[in-house]
Amino acid sequence: MSGQRSMHPVDVANRVIDSGMAESPHNRVTHELSVIEDDVAVIESFSHCWVVDTGEGLVCWDASGVQSGPTVVAALRQWTDRPVHSLVYTHGHVDHVGGSGAFVADAQGRGDPRPRFLAHEAVPARFERYRATNGWNLAINRRQFGGIRNPAKLGIGGDGPRFLTDDVAEPDETFRDHMSFTVGDRTFELRHARGETDDHAWGWDAERRTAWTGDFTSWVFPNAGNPQKVQRYPIEWAAAMRDMLAVGVERVYPAHGLPIVGRQRVEIVLGDIAEALEHLTGRTLDLMNEGASIDEIIHTVRVPDHLADRPWLAPQYDEPEFVVRNVYRQFGGWWDGNAANLKPAPEAAVAAEVVGLAGSVEALVDRAQALVEAGDVRLACHLVEMAVAAEPEHEGAQRARADVYWHRRAAERSLMSKGVYAAAARESEDALGEDAAGDSIAASIRGSLG
């Protein structure tokens, strides 16, 4: 932690943006408070909590997660004793709302009024969806960070753990398109824009030219593809970047990553985000209109070369290929264009046919291992999946599957890819009774984001 605090977050951001050279970590999780302006501070956590001292109460932007919430509040209280007047949810993801219970408990313990919680009108519906799909969300979150998919191992369902904990505060006031509120001598505007979520808001202080952007800016490639989550909106995300630039934003305070201070730097980062998403979505739609299949599109569309190495567009969490898929899903539905996949045979049946043609499961396993040695891990994955689908109890097939997916994970950059491939490897290890990797995988992947 101490190494992360060697420089002020604004200084780190300035150096990275001005040089164009990455410094790790950008998404610092220090749980410590930094004063950015005399009356503005940030507690860098997962996610951050931004705090504005209005003189008549604090305005906070996001509550961080359920585990980090108490630590965030403790850091806040080392800076000021003022009550929290209002807390804005930039959107309803659990790492932004989960710590709200700690803010309520802080107010109760201090004898302060309960904070007022503000959010877009779609946030309560998101909370209901999380409750209705509790087991599913626990499972995919575990898999995203490299865990095993088996729900029995998670204790989910029934009276087990909750993806959205019971102490998360429901919004007291919601809005549809925009709203303004004033605390002390500070007036803030909330604006809705779809991007990572359908319930996202960004805050705007016109007097100070400051935007609180939530996950619209996160110092990694935009989370607009996520293969396990509901629809994302990369076109609207790019439009939100353009809107922020149009109103004259000079300070960007994100929920992940570093503050961006200075109009020129804001133009660089927000402009790059918009351009990358506009290119991916535009090329995808062009190819769809030309009749291309999703298979053709995902192997054709790339981020422009001049944006590929931008530190604030690094594919460390989501990645461009997944964004392309999300555009296709939004406009083209779930069918991939392959007629056989419209109403497919069971995967196990297809795999058994392929094994029969190959002569044995071992033939597929041997070929998969040869492909790994040749560097074609993508194709190797298909073969080991067929081998295991055809004979799930085959020890050699399961062992090869684990080995192929550990190789695949090592070759990937994004947390989402690493997590899914690690989970696949650990599924096979679990089938063999060899779940040796343990939960340290999740911690190591989180650590790679800083």
N, C-alpha and C positions, 0 to 999 in steps of 0.2 A: 504493500500500500504506500509506503513512504516514497518509493521511487516514482509512483504515479503523481505525487504531490510536489515534485521538484520544481514544476513551473505552473504558473497561474493558467487556468484553462483558456483564457483569451490569448495569452502569449503563445501557447501551443498552437491554437487554431490559426493565429496570424502567420506563424512560421510555416505551417503546413500549406496554407492557401497561397502565401506569397511565393513559396519555393516550388509548389506542386509536388513535393516529395513527402511520402508517407512517414509518419512517426507512430510507432505503436506504444501504447494503445491509444486509439482515438475515443473509443467508448469506455471511458474510465468509470469504474465502480469503486469509489473510495468511501462512500457513505459520509463524506466530510463536506462541510459548507465552505463555499468560496463567495466572497463579496464581489459582484460584478460591477455594480454602481453603488452609490452610497445607500440607496434604499432598495436595491435588488440583489438577491443572492440565489445561488443554486446549490442543492445537495445532490452530488453526482452519485446516482444509485442505479438500480435496474427496475424501473426507469427513474429519471431525474425528477426532483420536485423543485420548481422555481417559486420564489417567494418575493412578493413586493410589499414593502412596509409603507402603507399609505399615511401613517400617522394616526389613523383611527381604526386600525385593524389590518391584519395581513390578508393579502390575496395570494392564494397558492394555485399553482398549475400542476395538476396531477398529484396523486398520493403515494406513488410508487407501489410496490407489491405487498402482499400480505406478510411475507417474511421480513422484508426490508422496512416496512412502514414504521415500526417502533424505533428503529435506528435513525430513520430520517427525522422523526419528530424529536428525538433526543438531540440530534445535530442542530435542528432549528432552535431549540430552546437554549442552546449555548450562545445563540446570536441575539435573541430577543424574547421578551416575556409578553409581547403583545398578543391578544387573542387572534385566532384565525377567523376572519369575518366571512370569507367566501373561498371555496375550493372548486376550481374548474376541472372537470374531466375532459381532456381533449378528445377522448374516445373511450369506449367501454372495455378495452382489453384489460385482463386481470393484473398485468404489471403496472397499470396506471390507476386502477381503482382499488386494488386489493388492500392497500395500506390505509384506506379511509377509516376503518375501524380504530386505528391507532390515533387518528386525529380527533375522532369523537371521544375516545377515552381520555385523551389529553385535556380536552375542554372540560369534561366532567370532573376530572381530578383536580383541575385548577379552579373550578367554579365559574368557568367562562360560558357564555352562550354557545350552543352547538353551532359549528360552522354551517353555512348555507352551501349546499352542493348544487352546481350548475352544470348542465350538459345538453347535448342535442337531444331532440325528442325521440330518437331511435335507440338511445341507450337503454331505457327500461325494457324494450323488446329484446335487446341483446341479452340482458340479464336473464330474462325468461327462457331464451333459447339455451343459454348455458345450463340452466337448471334442468331443462328437458333433455339435454344431451350430455349430462354430467359424465357418465362413463366413457362416452366417445371422446370427449375433450380431455379427460385424464389420460386416456390411452394414446391419443395422437400427440399430446404434449410430451409424454414420456418417450414416445418413439422419435419425435423431433430432436430430442436431446440424447438419442442413442440407446434408449431403453428397450426392453423386450416387449413385444406387442401383446402377449398373453394377458387378458384382463384378470385372470385368477391371481397373477403375481402382483397386481396393483391393489388388490382389495377393493376394487371399485364396485359400485352398485350397492343397493340396500342402504345401510347406515354407514357406509364407508366414507372416505374423504370427499370433500367438495371442491370442484374446480373453482366455483365462485363461492367464497366462504360466506357464512351467514351474517357476518358483521359488516359486510360491504354496504355502504350507505347508498340508498336510493337517491336519485336527484330530487331536490326540492323544487327546482325551477328548470324548465326546459324551453327550448326554442326551435324553430323550424329553419329559417334562413339566416337570420341575424338578430342580435339583441345587444343592447348596451347596458352597462351598470356602472355606478359610481360608488367608490368607497373613499372617504376623505376627499382629497383634492385630485384623485386620479380617476379618470374615466376610461373604461375598457370596452371594446366591441368584440363580440364573438361572431364569427362567420362560419357557416357550414360549407364543407366541400367534401365530396366523396374522394377517397384515395385508397389508403390501406383498408379503410372500413367505410361503411355507409353512414356512420354516426360521428364522423370526425369533425372537430371544430378547431379553428385556430384563432388566437387572440390578437387584437390589434390595439395599440396605443398610438393614436395619430399624433399626439403632441410630441412623443419621444421617438416616433418612427420605429417602434419596436413590435416585433411579432413573436408570439409564443406559438411554436409550430407543431408541438406534439411530435408525431411520427412522420410528418411530411418531410422533415429533414432528420436524418439519423446517422450520417457519416458512414453508411454502408449503402450498397445498391438498394433502391427502393423495394420495400416488402410488398410488391404488387403482383406476386406470382404464387407464393406459398401453396405447394401441391396438396396439402391436407386441410386447408381452410376454405371458408366460403369465398364467394366472388370478391375480387379486388377490382379497382377501377383506375388503371394507369392513364387513361385519356383525361379523366377528371383530375387526377393527381397532377399531371403536367399543367393543366389549366389553372390549378390552384397556385402553382409556382409562378405562372405568368401574372396572376392577379396580385400576388404579393409584390412582385416587382413593379406592377403598374401603380400601386398605391404609394410607392416610395419607401418601402422597408429599408432601414439602415442597420437594424440589429435583428438577428435571428437567434432566438433562444429555444433550442430543441429539447425533446424529452430523452434523446439518446445522443451521445456525442458532444461536440464542443460548441460553444457560442461562436457566432459569426458576426463580427463587428466591423462596420465600414461599408458604405454603399458599393464600392468596387468589389469587395470580397463577396458580398451578398449576390451581386450580379453574376459573378463567376460560378458560385456553388449552385444557386437556384436555377441559373440558366443552363448549367450542365445537366442537372436533374431533369429539367423540362425537355431539353433536347434529346437526351437518351430515351426517355419514355415516348416522346413524339416519334422518334425514329422507329423504335420497336413496334409501336402500334400502327404507324402508317404503313410500314413495309408488310406487316402481317395482314392488314386489311387489303392492301394491294394484291398480295398473293392469293388471298381468299377470293377476291373478285375475279382473279384470273383462273380460278378453279383448282388451285393447288390444295393438296391434302395437308393435314396437320403434320404428317411425317416429313413431307417436303419442306414445310415452313420452318419447323424447329431446327432442321439441319441447314437452313439457308440464312435466316435472319440473325444478325449480330449487331452489337453496339458499334457505332462508328469508331474507327481506329483511334481518332484523336481523343476519345473519351475513355478508352479502355483502361488506362493507367491512372485515372484520377483517384486520389486517395479517398474522396468522399463518395465514390461510386464503386468501391471494391465489393465484389460479390462474396462477402464473408457471411451473409445471412441468407438472403434470397439471391436469385441470379436471373440474368436476362432470358434464358431459355424458358424458365417458368412463367415469366411475364408474357412471353409469346403464347404459351398455352392458355393463360388466363384471358387474353384477348380473344383467342379462338373460342374459348368456352362462352365468353360473354356474348359473342355475336353469332357463333356457329353451333351451339348446343354441345351435347356430350358425345355424339357419334363421331368417330374419327375418319369416316369416309371409306373405310375398308368394309365391303359388303358382308364379309364373313363375321365381322364383329358386331353387326347390327343385332343379331340374335345368335350368339356364339354357342358352340358346344362347350361343355365343362372343360376347364383348363387341364384337369387331370386326364381327361379322355384324349385331348389333343397331344399331351405329353406322352401318353402311353403309345399312341400311334407313331410318334417320332422315335421313341425308344425302339419300337418294333422294327422300324425301317433302318435304324442305326445298328441294330443287332443286340444292343445291351445298354444298360445304364452306364456301364463303365466306358463305353465308347463316347458318350456325351461328356462324361467327367474328364476323360483324357483330352478330348478336344478343347474343353473349356480351359483346362490348365495350360494347354499349348497356346491358346489365344492370350492368356494372361502373360505368358513369357514373351509373346510377340507384341505385347502392348495394346491389344484390342480387348480391354476389359469390358467395354459396353456389350460386345457380342458374347463374351464369356458368361455374363450375367444371365442372358437368355437361356443358354444351354444348361447351366446348373439349376436354374429354376425349373426347367422341364424335367431334369433328372430327379429332383426331389418331388415334384408334383406327381411323377409317374410311380415312384417308390419312396414314400416318405420315411420308411423304416430303414432305408439303405444307408448304412453308416458311412460308406465312402462318399456317397452323394452329399450327405449333410456336411461332412468334413470339408469337401471341396467347395460347397456353397459358402461356408464360413470363411474359408481362405480367399475365395474370389471377392467376397464383399469387403473383407478387410483391406484387400488391395485396392478395391474401388474407392473405399473411404479415403485412403491415403492419397489418392490422386485428385480428390475434390477440394474445392476452396470453401464452398458455402456451408454454413451450419446445417441447413435443411438437407442437403445431399449427404453430408457426413452422418447426420443423425439417422436418416432412413437406412443408409447402407450399414452403419454400425448395428442398428436394430435387427436388420436381416441376418447379419453375421451372428449376433447373439441369439437369435431364434434357433439357428442350427446348432450352436454350442449348447443351448438349453436342451434341445432334442437329444444331444449326445451326453447330457449330464455334465457338461463342461462350461458352465456359466462363469468363467474365470475373469472375464473383463470387468465385471462388477459395475457399480454406479459411478466409478471414477471417470468413465467415458463422458458422462454428462458434464461433470465438473471441468474436464479438460477442454471440451468443446466450448463451454461458456468462457473459459479463460482465454481462448483464442480470440474472442471478441474484445477482450480488455475489460 
